[in-house]
């Protein structure tokens, strides 16, 4: 796991400084790491519902979707190869994140962000140019490596660069970019599927290079965080100069001293994993594991990823499924994430966490109920509703 230097001083929120254009610009560039992740979530489901794409790479799925009415609606997209296309990114991302923590700790947050952006850039180019399934899946693996590095280093970078009293809003900047990425991808899919000749999917896959280029080039010019400077070089003066630039004030002694103290404490712990499983840290450990675990196993990401496929299963047309996916999962998600960004430091994390959990529960019960009532196993009552 990457080691960040947590500031636990009671006066942390009263450090001198302000939100400077320098730190805002740096964090915007870094937050495009969320944009590439969101773009992939939005693009994958849309592309896998495009008939030319399925016909070229997954003809068996295409045949079941178009011709075989005896196949259960829930099995028409059941293909090990199609599942491999989707899951290869996340498997690669999981493995890459394990290495990313070591790179982040040893070489800094910038290095991990640069690796992530470069890998994603290469993967998007390969996906857009793919002429066989092997190129397609290898491109997905490169995308996964990029996401693994970016998802590990970008939130840490944002947290360390943000002024303490605005840290919640800056951290949600990653999620805002993720939501914008989903929306952009869905809208792009809606446009590219209308291209005659059936090659619009190539544009959808290749356009992932746009946010990846911003992240990669931006990483070359982004400053390293003061936390990372202290952690790696143990140069207080260099860290002080960077902290003064980031905070827009010369009076940064209180925050700098806390960073140095946190770094010194972290270096005295020889076996951090043994330390964290001690009984006194168990409540924090359990929460740190279970909160993201249950957030993921709700399957909410699957709704975002497979929204166009789900809508195609409901017999909606290709255009209608992509448009509804853009409006519902992309548009609403972006708006509510921006609202959360505004409210998080006023209402606190817990309230937003509870509200979000309740909304996910209710929405997925409704989705399951509608699919069971309207679709059934071989139903087609929604056919051509919005085509």
C-alpha positions as CSV (number, residue, x, y, z in Angstrom):
1,X,0.0,0.0,0.0
2,X,1.2,3.5,-0.7
3,X,2.3,5.4,2.4
4,X,1.0,8.9,2.8
5,X,1.9,11.2,5.6
6,X,-1.3,11.9,7.6
7,X,-1.5,15.1,9.5
8,X,-3.2,14.6,12.8
9,X,-2.6,17.8,14.5
10,X,-5.7,19.3,16.2
11,X,-4.9,22.6,14.6
12,X,-4.6,21.1,11.1
13,X,-7.6,23.0,9.8
14,X,-6.2,26.3,11.0
15,X,-2.9,26.1,9.0
16,X,-2.0,29.4,7.2
17,X,-2.5,29.4,3.5
18,X,-5.2,29.6,0.9
19,X,-6.4,27.8,-2.2
20,X,-3.9,29.0,-4.8
21,X,-4.3,28.9,-8.6
22,X,-1.1,26.8,-8.6
23,X,-2.5,24.0,-6.5
24,X,-5.9,24.1,-8.3
25,X,-4.2,23.7,-11.7
26,X,-2.0,20.9,-10.4
27,X,-5.0,19.1,-8.9
28,X,-7.1,19.5,-12.0
29,X,-4.4,17.9,-14.1
30,X,-4.0,15.1,-11.6
31,X,-7.7,14.5,-11.3
32,X,-7.8,13.6,-15.0
33,X,-6.7,10.2,-13.6
34,X,-10.4,9.9,-12.6
35,X,-11.4,11.0,-16.1
36,X,-9.6,8.1,-17.8
37,X,-11.2,5.6,-15.4
38,X,-14.7,7.1,-15.9
39,X,-14.2,7.2,-19.6
40,X,-13.4,3.5,-19.7
41,X,-16.5,2.6,-17.5
42,X,-18.7,4.5,-19.9
43,X,-17.0,3.4,-23.2
44,X,-16.9,-0.3,-22.5
45,X,-20.6,-0.9,-22.0
46,X,-21.5,1.2,-25.0
47,X,-19.0,-0.4,-27.4
48,X,-20.0,-3.9,-26.4
49,X,-23.6,-3.1,-27.3
50,X,-22.6,-1.8,-30.8
51,X,-23.5,-4.4,-33.4
52,X,-20.5,-3.8,-35.8
53,X,-18.1,-4.3,-32.8
54,X,-19.9,-7.5,-31.7
55,X,-20.0,-8.8,-35.3
56,X,-16.3,-8.3,-35.7
57,X,-14.9,-9.6,-32.4
58,X,-17.8,-11.6,-30.8
59,X,-19.9,-13.1,-33.7
60,X,-21.5,-15.7,-31.4
61,X,-22.9,-12.9,-29.1
62,X,-24.1,-11.0,-32.2
63,X,-25.9,-14.0,-33.5
64,X,-27.7,-14.8,-30.2
65,X,-28.7,-11.1,-29.9
66,X,-30.1,-10.8,-33.4
67,X,-31.4,-14.2,-34.3
68,X,-31.7,-16.7,-31.5
69,X,-35.0,-15.9,-29.8
70,X,-34.9,-19.2,-27.8
71,X,-32.0,-18.0,-25.7
72,X,-32.8,-16.5,-22.3
73,X,-32.5,-12.7,-22.3
74,X,-30.1,-13.0,-19.4
75,X,-27.8,-15.3,-21.5
76,X,-27.6,-13.4,-24.8
77,X,-24.4,-11.6,-23.8
78,X,-23.1,-14.6,-21.9
79,X,-19.7,-15.1,-23.5
80,X,-16.4,-16.0,-21.8
81,X,-14.5,-14.1,-24.5
82,X,-16.7,-11.0,-24.0
83,X,-16.2,-11.3,-20.3
84,X,-12.5,-11.5,-20.8
85,X,-12.6,-8.3,-22.8
86,X,-14.2,-6.5,-19.9
87,X,-12.5,-8.2,-16.9
88,X,-9.0,-8.1,-18.3
89,X,-8.7,-4.5,-17.5
90,X,-9.7,-4.9,-13.9
91,X,-7.4,-8.0,-13.4
92,X,-4.5,-6.0,-14.8
93,X,-5.5,-3.0,-12.7
94,X,-5.5,-5.1,-9.5
95,X,-2.1,-6.5,-10.2
96,X,-0.7,-3.1,-11.3
97,X,-1.9,-1.4,-8.1
98,X,0.2,-3.7,-6.0
99,X,3.3,-2.6,-7.8
100,X,2.1,1.0,-8.0
101,X,2.3,1.4,-4.2
102,X,6.0,0.6,-4.3
103,X,6.7,3.0,-7.2
104,X,4.7,5.8,-5.4
105,X,6.6,5.3,-2.2
106,X,10.1,5.0,-3.8
107,X,9.9,7.5,-6.7
108,X,7.0,9.8,-5.8
109,X,3.4,10.4,-6.8
110,X,4.4,12.0,-10.1
111,X,6.2,8.9,-11.2
112,X,3.1,6.7,-10.7
113,X,0.9,9.2,-12.4
114,X,3.2,9.4,-15.4
115,X,3.4,5.6,-15.7
116,X,-0.4,5.3,-15.4
117,X,-1.0,8.0,-18.1
118,X,1.6,6.5,-20.5
119,X,0.2,2.9,-20.1
120,X,-3.4,4.2,-20.7
121,X,-2.3,6.2,-23.7
122,X,-0.7,3.1,-25.3
123,X,-3.7,0.9,-24.5
124,X,-6.2,3.4,-26.1
125,X,-4.1,3.5,-29.3
126,X,-3.9,-0.3,-29.4
127,X,-7.7,-0.6,-28.8
128,X,-8.6,1.9,-31.5
129,X,-6.3,0.1,-34.1
130,X,-7.2,-3.5,-33.1
131,X,-7.9,-5.9,-35.9
132,X,-8.1,-9.1,-33.9
133,X,-9.2,-10.1,-30.4
134,X,-5.6,-10.4,-29.1
135,X,-4.8,-6.8,-29.9
136,X,-8.1,-5.8,-28.3
137,X,-7.5,-7.6,-25.0
138,X,-3.8,-6.6,-24.8
139,X,-4.9,-3.0,-25.2
140,X,-7.4,-3.6,-22.3
141,X,-4.5,-5.0,-20.2
142,X,-2.5,-1.8,-20.8
143,X,-5.5,0.3,-19.9
144,X,-5.8,-1.7,-16.7
145,X,-2.2,-1.0,-15.8
146,X,-2.8,2.7,-16.4
147,X,-5.9,2.7,-14.2
148,X,-4.1,0.7,-11.5
149,X,-1.3,3.2,-11.2
150,X,-3.6,6.3,-11.6
151,X,-6.2,5.1,-9.1
152,X,-3.5,4.5,-6.5
153,X,-1.5,7.7,-6.9
154,X,-4.0,10.4,-7.9
155,X,-6.2,10.4,-4.8
156,X,-3.1,10.4,-2.7
157,X,-1.7,13.3,-4.7
158,X,-4.9,15.3,-4.3
159,X,-5.1,14.6,-0.6
160,X,-1.6,15.8,0.0
161,X,-1.8,18.9,-2.2
162,X,-5.1,20.1,-0.9
163,X,-5.4,22.6,2.0
164,X,-6.6,20.6,5.0
165,X,-9.9,22.4,5.4
166,X,-10.8,21.8,1.8
167,X,-9.4,18.3,1.5
168,X,-12.8,16.7,1.1
169,X,-13.7,18.8,-1.9
170,X,-10.4,18.3,-3.6
171,X,-10.6,14.5,-3.1
172,X,-14.1,14.4,-4.6
173,X,-12.5,16.2,-7.6
174,X,-11.3,12.7,-8.6
175,X,-14.9,11.4,-8.5
176,X,-16.2,14.5,-10.4
177,X,-13.7,13.8,-13.2
178,X,-14.8,10.1,-13.1
179,X,-18.4,11.1,-13.5
180,X,-17.5,13.5,-16.4
181,X,-15.6,10.7,-18.0
182,X,-18.6,8.4,-17.9
183,X,-20.9,11.1,-19.3
184,X,-18.4,12.0,-22.1
185,X,-17.9,8.4,-23.1
186,X,-21.7,7.7,-23.2
187,X,-22.3,10.8,-25.4
188,X,-19.4,9.8,-27.6
189,X,-20.8,6.3,-28.0
190,X,-24.2,7.7,-28.9
191,X,-22.6,9.7,-31.7
192,X,-20.1,7.2,-33.0
193,X,-22.6,4.4,-33.4
194,X,-24.4,6.5,-36.0
195,X,-21.3,6.5,-38.2
196,X,-21.9,4.6,-41.4
197,X,-19.5,1.8,-42.2
198,X,-19.5,0.4,-38.7
199,X,-16.1,1.7,-37.5
200,X,-17.4,4.2,-35.0
201,X,-16.3,1.9,-32.2
202,X,-12.7,2.6,-33.1
203,X,-13.2,6.3,-32.4
204,X,-14.8,5.5,-29.1
205,X,-11.8,3.3,-28.0
206,X,-9.1,5.6,-29.4
207,X,-10.5,8.8,-27.9
208,X,-9.4,7.5,-24.5
209,X,-6.1,8.9,-25.6
210,X,-7.3,12.5,-25.1
211,X,-7.6,12.5,-21.3
212,X,-4.6,10.1,-21.1
213,X,-2.5,12.7,-23.0
214,X,-3.5,15.4,-20.6
215,X,-2.5,13.3,-17.7
216,X,0.8,12.1,-19.2
217,X,2.0,15.5,-20.4
218,X,0.7,17.2,-17.2
219,X,2.6,14.8,-15.0
220,X,5.8,16.0,-16.6
221,X,5.2,19.5,-15.2
222,X,3.2,18.8,-12.0
223,X,5.0,19.6,-8.8
224,X,5.8,16.8,-6.3
225,X,3.9,17.0,-3.1
226,X,5.6,18.3,0.0
227,X,4.8,15.0,1.8
228,X,6.6,13.0,-0.8
229,X,9.6,15.3,-0.8
230,X,10.0,14.8,3.0
231,X,9.3,11.1,2.8
232,X,11.8,10.4,0.0
233,X,14.6,13.0,0.3
234,X,14.3,14.1,3.9
235,X,15.0,17.7,2.7
236,X,12.9,20.0,4.9
237,X,14.0,23.1,3.1
238,X,13.0,21.8,-0.3
239,X,9.7,20.7,1.2
240,X,9.2,24.1,2.8
241,X,9.7,25.9,-0.5
242,X,7.2,23.7,-2.2
243,X,4.7,24.1,0.7
244,X,5.1,27.9,0.5
245,X,4.3,27.8,-3.2
246,X,1.4,25.5,-2.8
247,X,-0.2,27.4,0.1
248,X,0.6,30.9,-1.2
249,X,2.2,32.0,2.1
250,X,5.6,32.1,3.7
251,X,4.2,31.1,7.1
252,X,4.0,27.3,6.7
253,X,6.0,26.2,9.8
254,X,3.1,24.6,11.6
255,X,2.1,22.4,8.7
256,X,5.8,21.6,7.8
257,X,6.6,20.5,11.4
258,X,3.6,18.2,11.4
259,X,4.7,16.7,8.1
260,X,8.2,16.1,9.4
261,X,6.9,14.6,12.6
262,X,4.6,12.3,10.7
263,X,7.4,11.2,8.4
264,X,9.7,10.5,11.4
265,X,7.0,8.4,13.1
266,X,6.3,6.4,9.9
267,X,10.0,5.6,9.5
268,X,10.2,4.1,13.0
269,X,7.6,1.5,12.0
270,X,9.6,-1.4,10.5
271,X,6.6,-3.7,9.8
272,X,3.5,-1.5,9.1
273,X,1.3,-4.4,8.2
274,X,2.0,-6.0,11.6
275,X,1.4,-2.7,13.3
276,X,-2.0,-2.1,11.6
277,X,-3.4,-5.5,12.6
278,X,-2.8,-4.8,16.3
279,X,-6.0,-4.8,18.4
280,X,-6.0,-1.0,19.0
281,X,-6.0,-0.3,15.3
282,X,-8.6,-2.9,14.4
283,X,-11.7,-0.6,14.2
284,X,-9.9,1.6,11.7
285,X,-8.7,-1.4,9.8
286,X,-12.1,-3.0,9.6
287,X,-13.7,0.2,8.4
288,X,-11.0,0.8,5.9
289,X,-11.6,-2.6,4.4
290,X,-15.4,-3.1,4.7
291,X,-16.5,0.4,3.4
292,X,-14.9,0.1,0.0
293,X,-15.6,-3.7,-0.1
294,X,-19.4,-3.3,0.4
295,X,-19.4,-0.3,-2.0
296,X,-18.0,-2.5,-4.7
297,X,-20.1,-5.6,-4.0
298,X,-23.3,-3.6,-4.3
299,X,-22.6,-3.9,-8.0
300,X,-23.2,-0.2,-8.6
301,X,-20.2,-0.1,-11.0
302,X,-21.8,-2.9,-13.0
303,X,-24.9,-0.7,-13.6
304,X,-22.7,2.0,-15.0
305,X,-20.5,-0.4,-17.0
306,X,-23.3,-2.5,-18.5
307,X,-26.1,0.1,-18.7
308,X,-26.2,0.0,-22.5
309,X,-26.1,-3.8,-22.5
310,X,-28.9,-4.0,-19.9
311,X,-31.0,-1.7,-22.0
312,X,-30.4,-3.7,-25.1
313,X,-31.5,-6.7,-23.2
314,X,-34.7,-4.9,-22.6
315,X,-35.2,-4.8,-26.4
316,X,-34.4,-1.1,-26.7
317,X,-32.6,-0.1,-29.9
318,X,-28.9,0.7,-30.1
319,X,-29.4,4.5,-30.2
320,X,-31.9,4.5,-27.4
321,X,-29.9,2.4,-25.1
322,X,-26.8,4.6,-25.5
323,X,-28.8,7.8,-25.1
324,X,-30.6,6.6,-21.9
325,X,-27.3,5.4,-20.5
326,X,-25.7,8.8,-21.2
327,X,-28.6,10.7,-19.6
328,X,-29.2,8.5,-16.6
329,X,-25.8,7.1,-15.5
330,X,-23.7,9.9,-17.0
331,X,-25.6,13.1,-16.6
332,X,-27.3,12.5,-13.2
333,X,-24.1,11.1,-11.8
334,X,-22.1,14.1,-12.8
335,X,-24.6,16.6,-11.4
336,X,-24.9,14.8,-8.0
337,X,-21.1,14.3,-7.7
338,X,-20.6,18.1,-8.1
339,X,-23.3,18.7,-5.5
340,X,-21.4,16.3,-3.2
341,X,-18.2,18.2,-3.8
342,X,-19.8,21.4,-2.6
343,X,-21.4,19.8,0.5
344,X,-18.8,17.4,1.7
345,X,-16.8,19.8,3.9
346,X,-20.0,21.3,5.2
347,X,-22.1,18.2,6.0
348,X,-19.3,15.8,6.6
349,X,-18.4,12.4,5.0
350,X,-20.7,10.3,7.1
351,X,-24.0,11.9,6.0
352,X,-23.1,11.7,2.3
353,X,-22.0,8.1,2.8
354,X,-25.4,7.2,4.3
355,X,-27.4,9.0,1.7
356,X,-25.4,7.4,-1.1
357,X,-25.8,3.9,0.4
358,X,-29.6,4.3,0.7
359,X,-29.9,5.6,-2.8
360,X,-27.9,2.7,-4.2
361,X,-30.1,0.2,-2.3
362,X,-33.3,1.7,-3.5
363,X,-32.2,2.1,-7.1
364,X,-31.0,-1.4,-7.5
365,X,-34.2,-2.9,-5.9
366,X,-36.2,-0.9,-8.5
367,X,-33.9,-2.0,-11.4
368,X,-34.2,-5.6,-10.4
369,X,-38.0,-5.4,-9.9
370,X,-38.5,-3.7,-13.3
371,X,-36.4,-6.2,-15.1
372,X,-38.2,-9.1,-13.5
373,X,-41.7,-7.6,-14.1
374,X,-41.2,-6.3,-17.7
375,X,-38.5,-8.5,-19.2
376,X,-38.9,-11.9,-17.5
377,X,-36.8,-14.6,-19.1
378,X,-37.9,-14.4,-22.7
379,X,-40.1,-11.3,-22.6
380,X,-40.0,-8.5,-25.2
381,X,-42.7,-6.1,-24.0
382,X,-40.2,-3.2,-24.1
383,X,-39.3,-3.9,-27.7
384,X,-38.6,-0.8,-29.8
385,X,-40.0,1.6,-27.2
386,X,-37.4,4.3,-28.0
387,X,-35.8,3.2,-31.2
